[in-house]
Amino acid sequence: MRTLLITGGSSGIGLATVQLFASKGWQVFELSRSGHSHDSILHIYCDVTNEESVELAVQEAMGHTDHLDVVISNAGFGISGPIEFTSVEEAQKQFDVNFFGALRLVKSILPIMRRQRYGRIIFTSSVAADLSIPYQSFYSASKSALNALALALANEVRQFGVRVSVLMPGDVATGFTDAREKNISGAEIYTGMHSAVAAMEKDERGGMTPAHMARNLYHMATCRSPKPIFIGGTIYGIFCLLNRILPKRVVNWIVGKLYC
């Protein structure tokens, strides 16, 4: 039986992915702080900000299988607020989940994939990695760092038969929006912050379904030659293409017009 290990699988894109892979006959190890086991889905408690918790969760999963076909690093959350009024501690918390959480997972599963000499690692990133969104700067930065990590990792582990790729979703309608940690400090100075965040969240609530992203992840996990970076949603692919061919000054001006 093919196996999937995924973090952040208890809600949103992660939950839809867990359900899709299970429906295709996969054994799924769902790692999160809350979740439920049923049928071919085994929930394992995991806090990605704690190295020991990640290692113990992976060890528990390996007690039920002798191989890992696909690992998806999907755990993440978002914060918003002006850079000036966001504390270093808040920024570190953002990176601790979105970037270092993924790193902890990779370090735990790579010895397994090296020994078996195959496997796929997929990171859930965001188009915000390419398009830096005002008042969401640390989320954008954490996802940009994640992309850089993934691309470097892809070259390092290719020799072991391990493929690495990144999914960059655009706006997706999930509970992620309501769970965003909002820092409203400095709103009286940065008077456009509330409207900028509101515009962003309106786009998210009207976005694609988690099932759409789950299908993208399944394709990336099973296709013969996955792209290093896969952009979820045609319109967002166009945005990212423009980001690569237009001067950065022009792209950043457009983003500012959209959200400020």
Buried (B, 14 or more C-beta within 10 A) or exposed (E): EBBBBBBBBBBBBBBBBBBBBBEBEBBBBBBBEEBEEEEBBBBBEBBBBBBEBBBBBBEBBBEEBEBBBBBBBBBBBBBBBBEEBBEEEBBEBBBBBBBBBBBBBBEBBBEBBBEBEEBBBBBBBBBBBBBBBBBBBBBBBBBBBBBEBBBEBBEEBEEBEBBBBBBBBBBBBBEBBEEBEBBBBBBEEBEBBEEBBEBBBEBBEEBBEBBBBBBBBBEBBBEEEBEEBBBBBEEBBEBBEBBEEEEEEEBBEBBBEBBE
